[in-house]
Amino acid sequence: MQQFDNNEHPHRRYNPLTGEWVLVSPHRAKRPWQGQNETPLHDHRPEYDPLCYLCPGNERSNGVMNKKYTDVYVFDNDFPALLQEEINYKAESNSLFQFKPERGINRVICFSPRHDLTLPEMEVTAIEKVVQEWKRQYQDLGSRDFINYVQIFENKGAVMGCSNPHPHGQIWAQSSLPTQVEKTQASLQKYYKEHNTSLLADYLTAELEKKERLVTENSHFAVVVPFWATWPYETLIVSKRHFGNIVQMTDEESKAFAEIIKRITVRYDNLFNTSFPYSSGIHQSPTDGQEHPEWHFHMHFYPPLLRSATVKKFMVGYEMMGEAQRDISPEKSAEILRNLPEVHYKQTV
Ligand code: H2U
């Protein structure tokens, strides 16, 4: 019988954050690597687009005018998924038809007044202003009595459902823990109870020793392709110090966080010489007034691209019916990302 090799043999890996498994089929990724042969794609966007509803001073769909902002700008989403009103309701007695009204606030955050930039093309000092605004939003929204969780995220690229190339993200604050966060919290809590340490601190210590899935690091954060990564080039930013939320970051950590975001997103753009699409989001402690020693600040990047600027990984048939599946091994993906330059391709061609 052959000896197991995680770069050869199909196997399943466990995601300790969600309690789910992913099927890894590394033998299917043996075709030649062609990513570097891509022709650089240039999107020639103007610095200011008079028709963009996110550019400074422009009118949004509902007639409200954006401020003539000069760095970061936040406004209440004009088409919010959640509303603030308290609703009277009677619970359904049949447990097969459970529901409960959900209250919340949705905001849009413009990362820059420049229509033609994205996070990887912004200066670290400008990304730092985004981080500072995320802090203010977490604090402001999280301090409201009906808000127990603040989800900060970004959809980048049309393929991820992003409605406008102007650099922006969203913030959804709500009463309940959304499902993904609830699963993560349960895992972190269980681990903390059993070991009296942070799951992600222990995981990061091991990854920094092994180094095989490490993409990049600075003095306060590390980026890995997680052992259990689902998406081909999925990454996880983990803070080296154990703290629960963005407000607990020191100024030095905030700078380092901005810097590490720049480093990973530049690598992403350089992978296929394209503005690399992804959904990213920060997972951090709830704002429910409880102590949450189990929480460990982290940020996920879920990019859909597989082999080129246009060939994406589909999460379809087996993934929908069975479980997530990947071909390229997380170790190979990490090696590819690690070896990419940290200077944006647009600055070199
Ligand atoms: P996405 O690109 O990730 O879809 O985010 C854009 C958000 O901007 C989206 O949630 C909001 C949409 O509701 N929006 C406004 O609030 N006002 C507008 O004038 C257009 C879009």
Residues whose N, C-alpha, C, O or C-beta is under 5 A from the ligand:
A	BS01	H2U	Y53 R60 S61 N62 D76 N77 D78 F79 V108 N155 G161 C162 S163 N164
